[in-house]
Amino acid sequence: MEFSWKRNLVTLWIGVFFCGMAYTISIPFLPIFLHTELGIDKGLEAWSGITFGITFLASALIAPYWGSLADKYGRKPMLIRSGFSLSVLYFATFFVHDPYLFLVVRILQGLLAGFVPASIALVATNTPEKEVGYALGVMSTAGAAGSVIGPLVGGFVSHWVGNRESFLVSGCVVLVAAFIGLFGAKEKNFNRSAVRSGVLDDLKSAVHNRSFMAILGVTMLVATSVMIVEPLLTIYVLQMGGSQSSASLSSGIIFSAVGVATVIAAPRWGKLGQKFSYSKTLFIGLLGGGIGNLLQLGTHHLLAFGILRFSYGLFFAAVYPALNALIVKFTDPSFRGRAFSLNQSATQLGTMSGPIIGGFLGGWLGIPLVFAINGLALIGVAFFYKYRGPKQALVESSVT
């Protein structure tokens, strides 16, 4: 049967959707799990930040090794390895009753992760050149869609069954993703004898592209901004008067509000960026996200907080489509696959540092001031990019 890149794209989109859903079923509720199941009372903010961030630190450190194996054996084996490994670790978490053992499991999750990057790499290398931008854009929506459903499922499971059982559900869902990758994904364009560039060579090429490096910097700061508040949201819900028994459900709805807003607004921002300029939509998204964080500072009612999170998501939805389009504009087609890989690395660094910074700032200054700092930082990045970032008068119609 003739190889179909579109069928491959759909298959891997579904796999990434389930993987993203599995993550958001249980991970956003780590603070409640640490408190109610593992007995953490003192320093809960710091524990939440560390257990969030340590996984991404481990993943960032091990990623070059998995990348070298992917070059030797293919992306699909890495995808399968990661999917089944993560499923086992989610199931193992159900049996953990010690916080330090839980930390070890979180480290192992980082060391054995890689389903989403492997899926993106497989799509990028098995899609016709003229369709790569479109395919990568479609793949970027898979995780966001999963993050809409995951917190709602996780909230209901945690509320009606228990926080510990949500990890069993995550394990089952990511197991589905692993089987989808095993039986559905196809890898055609793979040549083990081809000469491939090293990581240092790619970094040197990237450093010489100042516009691209500016985009990577914004990507890392944006990922930090998103993750700096994520481990604190559930605690903030409790501080605003949410009952401990319903905190998981309330947090799940609030987590999903941003995802729903992203699904609604992102395609429209993409069209506006193509019509006017992705640099302009990036500025609006960063500015709106910053103001949205500042408005959340003075909120003391759950409903109002949820509405503000949704409104924040409507503006912040402009950021990632704009950054991806700018990467396409400011990189050579021959370097584009590696450019998106480096962009993934920048995202991981921000995702790693954000929860740790947020956890310690939340315990030291209080959660409301974390929203204030986050908002001011986003506004600062918006104006810095507007006046000091790479200039773009109009996005060419060829950008997808």
SERORO-645227 format. One record per residue (C-alpha): residue number from 1; z, x, y. Coordinates in steps of 0.5 Angstrom, whole numbers, always signed. Each point is the difference from the previous one (the first is absolute). Last residue first. Example, Ala and Ser with C-alpha at 12.3 -4.5 7.8 and 13.67 -1.06 7.14 Angstrom:
REM residues 2
num: 2; up: +14; east: +27; north: -2
num: 1; up: +2; east: -2; north: -7
//
This chain:
REM residues 400
num: 400; up: +13; east: +3; north: +56
num: 399; up: -2; east: +5; north: +5
num: 398; up: -8; east: +0; north: +1
num: 397; up: +1; east: -5; north: +6
num: 396; up: +2; east: +6; north: +4
num: 395; up: +7; east: -1; north: +3
num: 394; up: +0; east: +1; north: +7
num: 393; up: +3; east: +4; north: +6
num: 392; up: +4; east: +4; north: -5
num: 391; up: +5; east: +6; north: +3
num: 390; up: +4; east: +4; north: -5
num: 389; up: +7; east: -1; north: +2
num: 388; up: +4; east: +3; north: +7
num: 387; up: -1; east: -7; north: +4
num: 386; up: +0; east: -5; north: -5
num: 385; up: +4; east: +4; north: -5
num: 384; up: +6; east: +1; north: +4
num: 383; up: +0; east: -7; north: +3
num: 382; up: +0; east: -3; north: -7
num: 381; up: +5; east: +6; north: -3
num: 380; up: +5; east: -2; north: +6
num: 379; up: +0; east: -7; north: -2
num: 378; up: +1; east: +1; north: -7
num: 377; up: +6; east: +5; north: +2
num: 376; up: +3; east: -5; north: +4
num: 375; up: +0; east: -6; north: -5
num: 374; up: +3; east: +5; north: -5
num: 373; up: +5; east: +2; north: +4
num: 372; up: +2; east: -7; north: +2
num: 371; up: +0; east: -3; north: -7
num: 370; up: +4; east: +6; north: -2
num: 369; up: +5; east: -2; north: +5
num: 368; up: +1; east: -7; north: -3
num: 367; up: +1; east: +3; north: -7
num: 366; up: +7; east: +4; north: +3
num: 365; up: +0; east: +7; north: +3
num: 364; up: +3; east: +4; north: -6
num: 363; up: -1; east: -4; north: -6
num: 362; up: -7; east: -3; north: +2
num: 361; up: -2; east: +7; north: +2
num: 360; up: +2; east: +3; north: -7
num: 359; up: -4; east: -5; north: -3
num: 358; up: -6; east: -1; north: +5
num: 357; up: -1; east: +8; north: -1
num: 356; up: +0; east: +0; north: -7
num: 355; up: -4; east: -6; north: -1
num: 354; up: -6; east: +3; north: +5
num: 353; up: +0; east: +7; north: -3
num: 352; up: -3; east: -2; north: -7
num: 351; up: -5; east: -6; north: +3
num: 350; up: -2; east: +5; north: +6
num: 349; up: -2; east: +6; north: -5
num: 348; up: -3; east: -5; north: -5
num: 347; up: -5; east: -3; north: +6
num: 346; up: -2; east: +7; north: +2
num: 345; up: -1; east: +2; north: -8
num: 344; up: -4; east: -7; north: +0
num: 343; up: -4; east: +3; north: +6
num: 342; up: -1; east: +6; north: -3
num: 341; up: -4; east: -3; north: -6
num: 340; up: -4; east: -5; north: +5
num: 339; up: -2; east: +7; north: +3
num: 338; up: -2; east: +3; north: -7
num: 337; up: -4; east: -6; north: -2
num: 336; up: -4; east: +0; north: +7
num: 335; up: -1; east: +8; north: +0
num: 334; up: -8; east: -1; north: -2
num: 333; up: +0; east: -6; north: +5
num: 332; up: +2; east: +4; north: +6
num: 331; up: +6; east: -2; north: +3
num: 330; up: +2; east: -3; north: +7
num: 329; up: -3; east: -7; north: -1
num: 328; up: +2; east: -1; north: -7
num: 327; up: +7; east: +2; north: +2
num: 326; up: +0; east: -5; north: +6
num: 325; up: -2; east: -6; north: -4
num: 324; up: +6; east: +2; north: -5
num: 323; up: +5; east: +0; north: +6
num: 322; up: -3; east: -6; north: +3
num: 321; up: +1; east: -4; north: -6
num: 320; up: +7; east: +3; north: +0
num: 319; up: +2; east: -2; north: +7
num: 318; up: -2; east: -7; north: +1
num: 317; up: +5; east: -3; north: -5
num: 316; up: +5; east: +2; north: +5
num: 315; up: -2; east: -6; north: +5
num: 314; up: +1; east: -5; north: -5
num: 313; up: +6; east: +3; north: -4
num: 312; up: +4; east: +0; north: +6
num: 311; up: -1; east: -7; north: +1
num: 310; up: +2; east: -1; north: -7
num: 309; up: +6; east: +4; north: +1
num: 308; up: +2; east: -4; north: +6
num: 307; up: -1; east: -6; north: -4
num: 306; up: +5; east: +2; north: -5
num: 305; up: +5; east: +3; north: +5
num: 304; up: +0; east: -7; north: +3
num: 303; up: +1; east: -3; north: -6
num: 302; up: +6; east: +4; north: -2
num: 301; up: +4; east: +0; north: +7
num: 300; up: +3; east: +6; north: +3
num: 299; up: -6; east: +3; north: +4
num: 298; up: +1; east: +5; north: +5
num: 297; up: -4; east: +6; north: -3
num: 296; up: -5; east: -4; north: -3
num: 295; up: -4; east: +0; north: +7
num: 294; up: +0; east: +7; north: +0
num: 293; up: -3; east: +1; north: -7
num: 292; up: -5; east: -5; north: +3
num: 291; up: -2; east: +4; north: +6
num: 290; up: -1; east: +6; north: -4
num: 289; up: -5; east: -4; north: -5
num: 288; up: -3; east: -3; north: +6
num: 287; up: -1; east: +7; north: +3
num: 286; up: -3; east: +3; north: -7
num: 285; up: -4; east: -6; north: -1
num: 284; up: -3; east: +0; north: +7
num: 283; up: -1; east: +8; north: -1
num: 282; up: -4; east: -1; north: -6
num: 281; up: -4; east: -5; north: +2
num: 280; up: -2; east: +4; north: +6
num: 279; up: -2; east: +6; north: -5
num: 278; up: -4; east: -5; north: -4
num: 277; up: -4; east: -1; north: +5
num: 276; up: -4; east: -7; north: +3
num: 275; up: -4; east: -3; north: -5
num: 274; up: +2; east: +4; north: -7
num: 273; up: +8; east: +0; north: +3
num: 272; up: -1; east: -8; north: +1
num: 271; up: -3; east: -1; north: -7
num: 270; up: +6; east: +4; north: -3
num: 269; up: +5; east: -3; north: +4
num: 268; up: -2; east: -7; north: -3
num: 267; up: +0; east: +3; north: -7
num: 266; up: +7; east: +2; north: +1
num: 265; up: +3; east: -6; north: +3
num: 264; up: +1; east: -5; north: -6
num: 263; up: +2; east: +5; north: -5
num: 262; up: +4; east: +4; north: +4
num: 261; up: +4; east: -6; north: +3
num: 260; up: +1; east: -2; north: -8
num: 259; up: +3; east: +7; north: -1
num: 258; up: +4; east: +0; north: +6
num: 257; up: +3; east: -6; north: -2
num: 256; up: +1; east: +2; north: -7
num: 255; up: +6; east: +4; north: +1
num: 254; up: +3; east: -5; north: +4
num: 253; up: +0; east: -5; north: -6
num: 252; up: +2; east: +5; north: -5
num: 251; up: +6; east: +2; north: +5
num: 250; up: +2; east: -8; north: +0
num: 249; up: +0; east: +0; north: -8
num: 248; up: +3; east: +6; north: -1
num: 247; up: +6; east: -2; north: +5
num: 246; up: +1; east: -6; north: -3
num: 245; up: +6; east: +2; north: -4
num: 244; up: +3; east: +5; north: +5
num: 243; up: +0; east: -6; north: +6
num: 242; up: -5; east: +2; north: +6
num: 241; up: +4; east: +0; north: +6
num: 240; up: -4; east: +5; north: +4
num: 239; up: +4; east: +6; north: -3
num: 238; up: -3; east: -2; north: -7
num: 237; up: -7; east: -1; north: +3
num: 236; up: +1; east: +7; north: +3
num: 235; up: +2; east: +3; north: -7
num: 234; up: -6; east: -3; north: -3
num: 233; up: -4; east: +3; north: +6
num: 232; up: +3; east: +7; north: +0
num: 231; up: -4; east: +3; north: -6
num: 230; up: -7; east: -2; north: +3
num: 229; up: +2; east: +2; north: +7
num: 228; up: -2; east: +8; north: +0
num: 227; up: -6; east: -2; north: -5
num: 226; up: -5; east: -3; north: +5
num: 225; up: +2; east: +5; north: +6
num: 224; up: -1; east: +6; north: -5
num: 223; up: -7; east: -3; north: -2
num: 222; up: -2; east: -1; north: +7
num: 221; up: +2; east: +7; north: +1
num: 220; up: -3; east: +3; north: -6
num: 219; up: -7; east: -4; north: +2
num: 218; up: +1; east: +3; north: +7
num: 217; up: +0; east: +7; north: -2
num: 216; up: -6; east: -1; north: -5
num: 215; up: -4; east: -3; north: +6
num: 214; up: +1; east: +6; north: +4
num: 213; up: -1; east: +4; north: -5
num: 212; up: -7; east: -3; north: -1
num: 211; up: -2; east: +1; north: +8
num: 210; up: +2; east: +7; north: -1
num: 209; up: -4; east: +2; north: -6
num: 208; up: +1; east: +7; north: -1
num: 207; up: +7; east: -2; north: -3
num: 206; up: -4; east: -4; north: -5
num: 205; up: -4; east: +5; north: -3
num: 204; up: +6; east: +5; north: +0
num: 203; up: +3; east: -6; north: -4
num: 202; up: -6; east: -1; north: -5
num: 201; up: +0; east: +8; north: -1
num: 200; up: +7; east: +0; north: -2
num: 199; up: +0; east: -6; north: -5
num: 198; up: -6; east: +4; north: -4
num: 197; up: -7; east: -2; north: +0
num: 196; up: -3; east: -2; north: -6
num: 195; up: -6; east: +3; north: -4
num: 194; up: -3; east: -5; north: -5
num: 193; up: +1; east: +1; north: -7
num: 192; up: +5; east: -6; north: -2
num: 191; up: -5; east: -4; north: +3
num: 190; up: +2; east: -7; north: +2
num: 189; up: -4; east: -6; north: +2
num: 188; up: +0; east: -5; north: -5
num: 187; up: +7; east: -3; north: +0
num: 186; up: +1; east: -7; north: -2
num: 185; up: +7; east: -4; north: +1
num: 184; up: +1; east: -6; north: -4
num: 183; up: +3; east: +1; north: -7
num: 182; up: +5; east: +6; north: +2
num: 181; up: +1; east: -2; north: +8
num: 180; up: +1; east: -7; north: -2
num: 179; up: +5; east: +2; north: -5
num: 178; up: +4; east: +4; north: +5
num: 177; up: +0; east: -6; north: +5
num: 176; up: +2; east: -5; north: -5
num: 175; up: +6; east: +6; north: -1
num: 174; up: +1; east: +0; north: +7
num: 173; up: +2; east: -8; north: +0
num: 172; up: +4; east: +1; north: -6
num: 171; up: +4; east: +6; north: +3
num: 170; up: +1; east: -4; north: +6
num: 169; up: +3; east: -6; north: -4
num: 168; up: +5; east: +4; north: -3
num: 167; up: +2; east: +3; north: +6
num: 166; up: +1; east: -7; north: +3
num: 165; up: +5; east: -1; north: -5
num: 164; up: +5; east: +5; north: +3
num: 163; up: +0; east: -4; north: +6
num: 162; up: +2; east: -6; north: -3
num: 161; up: -3; east: -7; north: -3
num: 160; up: -1; east: -5; north: +6
num: 159; up: +1; east: +4; north: +6
num: 158; up: -3; east: +7; north: -3
num: 157; up: -6; east: -4; north: -3
num: 156; up: -1; east: -4; north: +6
num: 155; up: +0; east: +6; north: +5
num: 154; up: -4; east: +4; north: -5
num: 153; up: -5; east: -5; north: +0
num: 152; up: +0; east: -1; north: +7
num: 151; up: +0; east: +8; north: +1
num: 150; up: -6; east: +1; north: -5
num: 149; up: -5; east: -6; north: +3
num: 148; up: -1; east: +3; north: +7
num: 147; up: +1; east: +8; north: -2
num: 146; up: -6; east: -2; north: -6
num: 145; up: -5; east: -2; north: +6
num: 144; up: +2; east: +6; north: +4
num: 143; up: -1; east: +5; north: -6
num: 142; up: -7; east: -3; north: -2
num: 141; up: -2; east: +0; north: +8
num: 140; up: -1; east: +7; north: +0
num: 139; up: -5; east: +0; north: -6
num: 138; up: -5; east: -4; north: +4
num: 137; up: +0; east: +5; north: +5
num: 136; up: -1; east: +5; north: -5
num: 135; up: -6; east: -4; north: -3
num: 134; up: -3; east: -1; north: +7
num: 133; up: +0; east: +7; north: +2
num: 132; up: -3; east: +3; north: -7
num: 131; up: -6; east: -5; north: +0
num: 130; up: -5; east: +5; north: +3
num: 129; up: +2; east: +5; north: -4
num: 128; up: +0; east: -4; north: -7
num: 127; up: +7; east: -1; north: -3
num: 126; up: +3; east: +4; north: -6
num: 125; up: +3; east: +5; north: +4
num: 124; up: +3; east: -4; north: +5
num: 123; up: +2; east: -5; north: -5
num: 122; up: +4; east: +5; north: -4
num: 121; up: +3; east: +3; north: +6
num: 120; up: +3; east: -7; north: +2
num: 119; up: +2; east: -1; north: -7
num: 118; up: +3; east: +7; north: -1
num: 117; up: +4; east: -1; north: +7
num: 116; up: +3; east: -7; north: -2
num: 115; up: +2; east: +2; north: -7
num: 114; up: +3; east: +6; north: +2
num: 113; up: +7; east: +0; north: -2
num: 112; up: +4; east: +5; north: -6
num: 111; up: +4; east: +4; north: +5
num: 110; up: +1; east: -5; north: +5
num: 109; up: +3; east: -5; north: -6
num: 108; up: +4; east: +6; north: -3
num: 107; up: +3; east: +1; north: +7
num: 106; up: +2; east: -7; north: +0
num: 105; up: +3; east: +0; north: -7
num: 104; up: +4; east: +6; north: +2
num: 103; up: +3; east: -4; north: +6
num: 102; up: +2; east: -5; north: -5
num: 101; up: +3; east: +5; north: -4
num: 100; up: +4; east: +1; north: +6
num: 99; up: +2; east: -7; north: +2
num: 98; up: +2; east: -1; north: -7
num: 97; up: -1; east: -7; north: -4
num: 96; up: -7; east: +1; north: -2
num: 95; up: -3; east: -4; north: -6
num: 94; up: -4; east: -4; north: +4
num: 93; up: -3; east: +6; north: +3
num: 92; up: -3; east: +2; north: -6
num: 91; up: -5; east: -6; north: +0
num: 90; up: -2; east: +2; north: +7
num: 89; up: -1; east: +8; north: -3
num: 88; up: -4; east: -3; north: -6
num: 87; up: -5; east: -4; north: +4
num: 86; up: +0; east: +6; north: +5
num: 85; up: -3; east: +5; north: -6
num: 84; up: -5; east: -5; north: -2
num: 83; up: -3; east: -1; north: +6
num: 82; up: +0; east: +8; north: +2
num: 81; up: -3; east: +2; north: -6
num: 80; up: -5; east: -5; north: +0
num: 79; up: -2; east: +2; north: +7
num: 78; up: +0; east: +7; north: -1
num: 77; up: -5; east: -1; north: -6
num: 76; up: -4; east: -4; north: +4
num: 75; up: -1; east: +6; north: +5
num: 74; up: -3; east: +5; north: -4
num: 73; up: +2; east: +5; north: -5
num: 72; up: -1; east: +7; north: +4
num: 71; up: +0; east: -3; north: +7
num: 70; up: +5; east: -5; north: -1
num: 69; up: +5; east: +6; north: -3
num: 68; up: -1; east: +3; north: +6
num: 67; up: +2; east: -6; north: +4
num: 66; up: +6; east: -1; north: -4
num: 65; up: +2; east: +7; north: +2
num: 64; up: -1; east: -1; north: +7
num: 63; up: +4; east: -7; north: +0
num: 62; up: +6; east: +3; north: -3
num: 61; up: +4; east: +2; north: +7
num: 60; up: -3; east: -7; north: +4
num: 59; up: +3; east: -4; north: -6
num: 58; up: +6; east: +3; north: +0
num: 57; up: +1; east: -1; north: +7
num: 56; up: -2; east: -7; north: -1
num: 55; up: +5; east: -2; north: -5
num: 54; up: +5; east: +4; north: +4
num: 53; up: -1; east: -5; north: +6
num: 52; up: +2; east: -7; north: -2
num: 51; up: +6; east: +3; north: -4
num: 50; up: +2; east: +4; north: +6
num: 49; up: +0; east: -5; north: +5
num: 48; up: +3; east: -5; north: -4
num: 47; up: +6; east: +5; north: -2
num: 46; up: +0; east: +1; north: +8
num: 45; up: +1; east: -7; north: +2
num: 44; up: +5; east: -2; north: -6
num: 43; up: +5; east: +6; north: +3
num: 42; up: +6; east: -3; north: -3
num: 41; up: -1; east: -6; north: -5
num: 40; up: -4; east: +2; north: -6
num: 39; up: +2; east: -4; north: -6
num: 38; up: -6; east: +1; north: -4
num: 37; up: -2; east: -7; north: -1
num: 36; up: +2; east: -4; north: +6
num: 35; up: -1; east: +6; north: +5
num: 34; up: -5; east: +4; north: -2
num: 33; up: -4; east: -6; north: -3
num: 32; up: +1; east: -3; north: +7
num: 31; up: -3; east: +6; north: +4
num: 30; up: -6; east: +1; north: -5
num: 29; up: -2; east: -7; north: +1
num: 28; up: -7; east: +3; north: +3
num: 27; up: -1; east: +3; north: -6
num: 26; up: +0; east: -6; north: -5
num: 25; up: -6; east: -4; north: +1
num: 24; up: -3; east: +4; north: +5
num: 23; up: -2; east: +6; north: -5
num: 22; up: -3; east: -5; north: -6
num: 21; up: -4; east: -4; north: +6
num: 20; up: -3; east: +7; north: +2
num: 19; up: -2; east: +2; north: -7
num: 18; up: -3; east: -7; north: -2
num: 17; up: -4; east: +0; north: +6
num: 16; up: -2; east: +7; north: -1
num: 15; up: -2; east: -2; north: -7
num: 14; up: -4; east: -6; north: +3
num: 13; up: -4; east: +5; north: +5
num: 12; up: -1; east: +4; north: -6
num: 11; up: -4; east: -5; north: -4
num: 10; up: -4; east: -3; north: +6
num: 9; up: -2; east: +7; north: +2
num: 8; up: -2; east: +2; north: -7
num: 7; up: -4; east: -7; north: +0
num: 6; up: -3; east: +2; north: +7
num: 5; up: -2; east: +7; north: -3
num: 4; up: -4; east: -3; north: -6
num: 3; up: -2; east: +5; north: -5
num: 2; up: -6; east: -2; north: -4
num: 1; up: +2; east: -3; north: -7
//
